[in-house]
Amino acid sequence: MPRLAAVAKSAPVLLFLLATMLLPWFGRFGTPPALARAENDVTFPVTRGTLVTSKGRFRLFLEFAATSAQRAHGLMFRRSLPEGFGMLFDFGATGAVAMWMKNTLIPLDMLFFDARGRVVGLIADAEPLSEKVLSPGVPARAVLELPAGSIARYGVRIGDVLEHRMFENG
């Protein structure tokens, strides 16, 4: 009987290990987790958005950064960002917005939006690890960071729209 007790005690551990191994697979190929975890226990709710351009409608999985801790951490220390995924920064109000790539290991495209979800600025292929301040030079409410090359891939231009619940258009 002691062996059965040992197996019963180790079953939760085995389930935890199995879930830990499979979760990244489901996140990449199936339904993503409700929260994405970054360094320092900063978590991001995962939402959906649709980028609407002249090339079409592109459904995206978006990590949503709305708190100051989330916005400060962003995509720092990430080693990859799959196509179709991004991080949406909500600044809560329209104003001057500036970003940088400090501790960001991957090149990114940045799309800046007004309060209605319309693109007001674009920065393509931001240099990893740079402390250069990046700004569109116009007021913005939100920023969407996508893998470098996304602006060209999706054909994003000024005036295109991101449909998302934060803009009350999605």
N, C-alpha and C positions, 0 to 999 in steps of 0.2 A: 503493500500500500504506500510506502514512502515515495516510491517512484511516481505514482499517480499524483500525489500531492505536489511533487516538484514540477511535474509537467503543468499542472493546473496553475501553479504560481508563476511559471514562466510564460504562460499563454498570453497575458497582457503585454509582456515585453516583446514577444514575437510579433504580435499584432501591431505594436507601435513601430517596430523596425520595418515591417512590411509596408505599413502606411507611409513611413518616411521615405522609403525607396520609390513607392509608386506615385506619391503626390506630385513630384516634378513632372512626371509623365502626363498625368491628368491635366496639370496646369498648362502644359504645352500643347497637348493634343485633344483635350476634352474641356470640360467646364473648369474654369480657373477657380482657385480658392477665393473665398469672400474677402480675405485680407492677405495682402502681400507683406512679408516681413523684410526689413532692411537691417542694417547694422544698428547697434545701440538700442534695440527693442523699439525702433520707430516702425509703426505699421501703417499701411495704406489700404483703405477700402478699394476694391476693384469694381469698376463700373464699366458700362458700355457707352460708346459714342459713335456717331456716324459723321465722317468727314465728307462733305459734299463739294465736288469740284467739277470742272468741265469734263473730266475723264470718267466721272461716275460717283457712286456712293460707296464709301469704304468703311465697313464696320471695324471698330477698334476696341481692344481691351485696354482700359485706362486705369492706372493707379491714380487715386485722387488725393492730392496734397492740399489740404485746406487749413491746417493749423500751422502756427509759426514753426514748430518743431519739424513737421513734415516738409514744409517748404524749405527750411534750412538744410535738411538732409538730402532731399530729392533723390537723384540717381547716383549719388556718390558711391564709390567703391564697387559698383556693379561691373561685372566682367562682360556682360552681354545684354542685349535687349532685342528680343525676336521681332521680326516683321509682324505688323498687326498689333503691336503692343506699344504703349507710351505712358507718360506721366503728365497729368493735367494739374497745373498749379492754379488754384483759385485765390486771388488776392483780396476778395471781398468787396472791392470798390475799384473804380477806374482811376488810374493815375499813372505816374511815371514808374516804369518797371525796368529793372536791370537784373541780368543773370550773369553767372560766371561758371566756369568748368573746373574750378578747384576740386581736386580729389575725384573727378569724374574720369573714368578710365576709357570710356568709349566715345567716339564722335557722335554728335547729335545734330538734328535739325530742330529749330525752335520756331513755333508758330505763335504769334501774339494775337489776342482776340479782344474785341470790345465787349460791352455788356450784353449785346444781342447774339454773340457767338460768331461775329464776322471777323475774318482775318484782316488785321490792320498792319502787320509787320511780319517779316520773314528773315531768319538767319539760317543759312545752310552750312552744314559741315563744321560746326563749332569744334575748335581744337581741344582735344582731351588735355586735362591737367592745367589748362591756362587760367590765369587770374585776370585776364583781360575782361573788362566790363562790357557786356553785350546788351544793347538796347535798340529797339526799333526807332526811337526818337519821337514816338507818338504815344499818347496815353493808351493803356491797355488794362483789361480786367483780369485776363488769364493768359497762361503760357502753356502750350502743349509741346513736350519734348518727345521726339520720335527718333528712331535710328537714322543716322546720316544717310542721305539719298532719298528719304521719304518725300521731300518736297517735289523732287523731279518725278519720282515713281507715281505719286498721286496727282501730279500736275497742279499743285497748290498755287493760287494767285491771291493777291489782295482782293478782298470782297467775298471769297469763298466762305463757307459756313461749317462750323462744328455743331452738330445737333447733340445736345447733352442736357441732362436735367438741371445743371447749374445755370444754364442760360434760359431755362423754361421754354425751350424750343424743341426738346427731345424727349 
